Amino acid sequence: MRVLLFTGKGGVGKTTSAAATAAHAARCGVKTLVLSTDAAHSLADVLGTALGPVPVEVEPGLFAQQVDARSRAQRSWRAVQGHLVGVLDSLGVDRLEAEELTDLPGAQEVLALLEVRDHVEQGPWDLLVVDCAPTAETLRLLAVPEALARMVERLLPAERRVMRALAGSARPLLGGRGAAALPSRDHMVEAAERLHAELASVRAVLSAPTTTVRLVLTPESAAVAEALRTWTTLSLYGHVVDGVVVNRVFAAGDAHGEVDAWRAGWARAQERWLGEIYDGFAGVPIRTLGYADSEPIGVDAVADLGEALYGDPGAAGAQALLAVTPRVPPMRVERSGQEFVLVLDLPLARREELDLARRGDELVICLGSRRRTIALPSALRRCVVVGASLRDGRLRVRFEPDPDLWRPL
């Protein structure tokens, strides 16, 4: 299944662009679901129809849904949370406080992505268009599964020590009953392993070659700057941007080359930022939408925008929407003589914002305020870092085999 994630600065027309893409795809004959994870619930407003936690058919071939994290929590998170609450409750922690303690940061984001995962694995769709939250929230949304999975991986090997510690702490509180009053070890481990498996399946969907991100922006300074930073950060986490939609572009003139003074002023002001967009996103397909004279509301209106973005509907349009451009993985390991080189594409990254650290079997990459911890492949775990460089939007970290750990060939 083809998955397109739409995001952008609040107010740039992200939801409208996602809906336009979905409506156009449906009219090209592609069975499409447009799904919103944005708590603003703007998708229903744009389509002009009520939406809920279950997909509804808006018109033939086009379905829409608003993710309801609370409803999803009842199905997915409660099973894991219940075991954790049981442990804390056995230790004498008030049950309401225990529930608050187990409301993990990022749980809502994971639940939204589980909904996306379920549609990819089980849904009848050919195309899934995801209207994500504004960029800051989307970056957190996409980073949470990897970070949370890493935390669970670290906790699982220590579960025996944790259970012993809990039993020892509980003994004086429970009159010597100790571990007998706690949930069984198997239940605790099974809950953690289930969560880990859920996270792994979400990460598999996000990292699949058929999943890409499309950035929406307007030709204005703040929107352009944020979109360029977002491209770099998405690349840090291994996500591929395969398209940019520039919305609300003023035409230089009408069919006769004539334009009123107000529009001409806006067109001149936007000209500079359009240049920044084409230069900054060099190599990424860019589509533009003109400034509409009225707000597009309803399926017909957004379908017209989709036609303006992608051309006439038809088989060729469907093929173009579902196509996946062949590309090298955003992160890969190459061999250079006796060295291994870990390569990570970081378009527009600046050296002064970049910091690296080796921590055991992990490589920590800090880019400004963002950080990603990468579990090193087995070969690199037996190597030492000997250098790193950032050139032409590509980070290259060089490793040499550690003679104490590497068996000579």
N, C-alpha and C positions, 0 to 999 in steps of 0.2 A: 504494500500500500504506500502511495506517495503521501508524505506529510510536509505541510508548509506551515511554519510558525511565523506569525506576523507580530512585530513589535515596533515601538517608536515612542518618542516623547509624547506625553499627554497632550491631546488637542490637535495633533497633526493629521488626523484622519486615518489612524491605524485600523479601527474597527470597520470603517467604511471600505477601506482597501481590501481587507480580508473578506468582507461580505461580497464585494464586487468580484473578487477572484472566484469565490465559491459559486456565485450565481452564474458567472460566465462559464465555468466548468460544467455546471449542470446543463446549460443550454447547448454545450458541445457534446452532450451525451455521456458525460462522466458522472457516475453515481457519487455524490459529494455530501460530506457532512462538514458543516462549519460549526465549530465549538468554541465557546468563550470561557476562558479562565479568569477574565477580568471581573473583579468584584463590582465594578461600576454598572454591569448589566446593560451596556450600551448596545449590544448586538440586537436585542429585542426591539429597541427604539429604531435602529437603522432599518431592520427588516419590516418594521411596522406590524409585528405579531408577537403574541405572548409566548415566552419560552420557559422551559423548566428543566429539571434534571434528567429527563428522558428525551431522546431525539424526536422531533416532530417534523413531518413533511410539509415544507413551506410551499413547494410546487413540485411537479414531477421531477424526480431525480435530485432534488435539493432538500436536505434535512438540516436542522439547526438545533442546538442545545446550549443551555447555560449550565456550567458545572456548579453543582451545589456541594461544597466541601462538607457541610454538616451532614447531608444525607450520605455522602460517601464514607464519612467517618463511622457511621453506624455499621457499615459493611466491612471496612478494612482495618481501621486503626483500633477499634474497640477490642478485638481479640488479643492483640499484643498488649495493649494498655491494661486490659483486665488482669493479666498475669503480674504486671509490675505493680499495679494497685494492690493486688493480693499480698505481695511481699511486704509493702510498706504498711498495710493494714495489720499484718501479723506482728509487725514491730511496734505497734501502738500508735502509728501516725493516723490522725483523723482522716477519714475516708475522703472528705471533700478536699483536704489539703493534699492527699495522695494523688487525687485526680489532677489537681493543678500542677503538681510536680512532674507528672508524666505527660503533660501537654507539651511535647518537645517542640522547640523552635524549628520551623521548617515543616512540621507535620502537615499543615494546610497545603503547602506547595507540593509535597509528595502526593497527597491525596488527589490533587488536580491532575498531576502527571499519571497517576494510576488510571484515571479515567481515559486519558489519551492512550495509554498502553493497552487497555482493554479493547478499545475500538480498533486499534491496529491489529491485535491478535485475533479478535473474534468478530469484528464488524463486517458488514457486507459492502463497505465503501471501496471505491477506487482511489478517492482523494479525501484526505482529512486536512481541513484548513483550521488552524488554531489561532483564535484571536487572543493573544496573550495580554497581560497587564502592561502598563508603561515600562520603559526600559529598565529602570532601577529594580523593579519588582521581578521582571522577567529574568534578569541576570541572577538574582537570588534563586528564583524558581529553577533555573537550569543548573545551578551549582549545587543545590541541596542534595540530590540523590548520590552524587559521588562522595561528598563530604560525609553524609550520614552513613553510607555504606562502609566507608573507611573506619568510622567510629565503631560500627557493629563488628567489623572484622577484628579490631583490636580487642573488643570486649569478649568475643566468643572464646579465644584460647584461655582466658582468665576465669571462665565461669566457675570452675571448680573452686578456685580461691575465693571467689565472691560468695558462693554458697556456704563455704566453711565459715567465712567471716560473718555472714548473716546469721548462721546458726549459732555462732558463739555470742553474737550481740543479743540474739533473741532469748537465749537460755535464761538469764536472770529476769527478763521481762515476762517470760512465759512459764515461770515456775519450774524450770528444768526441762520443759518439753523440747526446747531447741529446735532442731531442723525438722522434727516431726510435725511441727505446726506450720511450717512454711510450705508453699506450693512445691511439688516435686521438682527435682533437678531436670527431669526430662521435659516437663512442661515449660520451664524457663528457657531451656536450650532450644526447644522446638519453636517457641515464640520468637526468639532472636533469629534463628535460622530462617523462619518464614519471612520476617522483615527483611533479612539480607537478600533472600531470593526475590522478593518484590522489588527491592531497589535495583538488583542486577537486571531484572527485566525492563525496568524503566530506562536504565542507562543504555541497554541494548537498542531500544527504540530511538533514543536521542542521538546515538552515535551511528545509526544505520546510514548507509549512503543515500537512502531514499528520504531522509529527513534533512531539511534545510531551513534556513531562516531568511525572511525578507524584511528589510528595514524600511520603515515609512518615515518621511520627513518633509518639511516645507523648506523652501529656499530662504531661510532666515538664520542669523548668526547662531543663536542658542541651539536651534534644532540641528543644524549642520554639525556643530561642535560635538553635541551629544551623540549623534549617529556615528560619527567617525570614532569616538571613544568606544562606543558600543561594539563596533566591528572588531576593534582590537581585543576587547575583553571577551567577546564570544569566541574569538580564535584561541585565546588563552585556555578556555575550557573545552576546546576541540570542536566547536560548532561552526558549520560552514554557512556563510552568507552568500546566497546564489542570486540575489536580486535586490534592487533598491527602487522604491516608488517615491517619486518627488511629487507632492500634492500641492494644489492651489498655485499653479504657475500662471502668471499673467502673460497673455500673448502680446507680442510687440505691435500687432495691428490686426485688423480684420481682413477679410478676403481682398479688400481693396487697398490694404496697407494703412487704413485710417484707424485711429484710436484716440479716445478722449484724453485730456491732460492727466486726470487722476490715474487711469490705468497705465499711461505711459510712464508716470513717475514710479509706480510699483514695478513695472517691467524693468526699468533701469536699475532700481535697487536690487532686484532679484538676479540680475545678470551676473553680478560679482559672485553671489553665492552659488549659482548654477555652475560657474567655472570651478569653484572650490569642490563642488560635489563630483564633477566629472574628473577632476584631477585626483581628488582623494580616493575615490572608489574606482580607480583605473583597473580595468580587467573584469569588473562586476557589471552585469547587464543593468541598465538604468532605464526606467520607464517614467513618463511624466503624465500628470493629469492637470488639465486646465482648471482655473478658478470657476466654479459653477455659479450661475446666477440665482440658484435656489438650492436649499438643502436637499440632498438626495435621500428620500425616505421611501421604503417599499422595495420589493424585489425587482420590479421593472426598472426603477430608477438606478439601483445599484448594478443591475445587469447591463444597463447602458454604459455605466462607468467601466465595467469589465470589458466591454467591447472596445471602448476607447483605449484601454490599457493593452489588450492582447490581440485585437483585431476581430474579424468576423468569426462568429461561432461556427463550428464544423469539426470534421474529423481531424483536420490538420491542427486546429486549435487545441483539441483534446490531446493529441500526441505531444504538442509543445508543452502543455501544462504538466503532463505526467513524466516528461523526459527528465532523466538524471544525467547531468553533465559529468563525464568521466573525470576523475581528479585523483591526485595522490592524497593519501591520508594526511590530515593536518598535523599529526604527530607520527613520527616514524624513526626507525633506527637504521642507520647506514653504516657500511664498513669502509674505512679509509686506511689502507695499509694494515698496521697492527692495532689501529684504534677503532673504537666504535663511536659513532656520532649520533646523539639523540637530536633530532631536528623537529622544531615546533614553529609553525607559521604564526607570526605575530605582526600582521600588517599595521604600519604606522606607529609601532611601538618605539619609544625613545629610550636610549641607553641609560639616561639619568634616572628613569623611573623603574628600572629593572634591577632586581636583586635575586641571587640564587643561593641556596644552601643545601647541603647533603645531610640528611638525617636518617642514619641507618640504611634501610632499603628503599628510602623515598627521596625524591628530589622536590624541594620546595621552591616554587617560582613566585616571586612577588612582583606585581606590576602596579605601581601606584598604590592605591588602597586595596587592590584585589590580590588574592593569593590562591594558588592551586598547588595541592600536594599530589605528586604523581608517584604511584607505586612503580618502581623500576622493574623492567623485565629481568628474568633470572640471570641472563648473561651479564647485564650491567651491574647487578648486585655484587658480582665478584670482581668489579673494576673500581678504579679510583678516578675521580674527576681531575683532568689535567689542564682544562681550559674551557673558555666559552666565548662566543662572539655573537653580536647582533648586527646583521647586515642585510639591507634590502628587505626588511620585514621578515626576517627568518632568524630564529634563535638556534644556534648550534652549540651543543654541550659535548665536549670531547671526553672520552673515557679510555683508559688504558687498563689492560688486565692486571690485577693484583697478583704478583708472583706467589704470594703465600696462599692464594685461594684458587688460582687458575692452573689447571693441569696442563703442562706443555704438550703440544701436539707431536 
